[in-house]
Amino acid sequence: MNLKDNILRYELIGRNAQIEYGSVNNQKKINGKIIFETKNTISLSDNRKSYIIPKKSIDRLRLIFQDEICFMNGSQLIGRPTDRLLR
């Protein structure tokens, strides 16, 4: 298996990410570093501000792992970070 097959098993905290979220009419894009993760939210911080984004509302999460760009949907991340290892 390659990295993209196992991406959900990696720790996301401390990774740089780009998150696209919101409704179709009000799509927002945030770049920053993931600073915390709970069962239903991801906390992202840029240079000025911190954001708490519900995982359900994330349309696309872009991460860079080992020189590969990985995209995932927020619904893939729902659940405790430790439980993702068991899936």
N, C-alpha and C positions, 0 to 999 in steps of 0.2 A: 504494500500500500504506500501511496505517496503522501506528502504533507497535506494536501487538500482533503484527503479522505479522513485525516486525523485532526483537523484544525480545531474541532470542538474540544479536544482533550488538552489543549494548551491553555496556560494562564493568560488572560487578557489584560489584567491590571498591569499598567506600565507601558503598554503598547500604544503607539500612535495610531489614530484611527480617523476615518472620515465617515460621518453618519448622516444619512439622508432620512428625514422623518417628517411626519405631518400628513395632512390631507392633500388631495390632488390640487386643490386651489391654493393651498398655503404650504407648499413644500419648502423645507428648510434644510440647510446643509451646514454642518459644523465640523471643523478640523480641530483636533486636540489629542490629549493623552487620556486614556482611560485610567481613572484614579480609584474607582470603587465599583463593585458589582454586587447586586442583591438578586433575589429570586426573580423579581419583575422589573428591575431598573438597571441602567448603566449610568454612572457618573463620569462625565467627560469635562476636562478643564482645558481651556485655551489660555493665552497669556493674560487675558483680562477677567475672565469670568468662569464659573463652574456651572454645568448644566446637569440636571437629572432627567433622563429620558426613559420613558417606559419602553420595554423591549417590544411590546405589541405594536407600537407605532413606528418602529424602525423598518423602513422599506429596504434600505441597503446599508450594510456595514462593510467598510473597506479597510482591511488590515494588510500590513506588509510583514511577512514572516520569511526569514532566510532568503531574501531577494525574490520572493514570489508575492504577487498581489492576490489576495483572497477576498471574495465577496460572499456575504451571507445575509440572510433575512433575519430580522429580530425574533421571529417565531421559533427559529432553530435554537435560540439562546435561552428561551424561557425555562426557568427552573434554577435551582441552586447551582452555583459554579462547581461544587464538589460532586453533585449528582451527574453532571455531564460526563465525568470520567467513567461512570458505570454504564452509560448508553452504548 
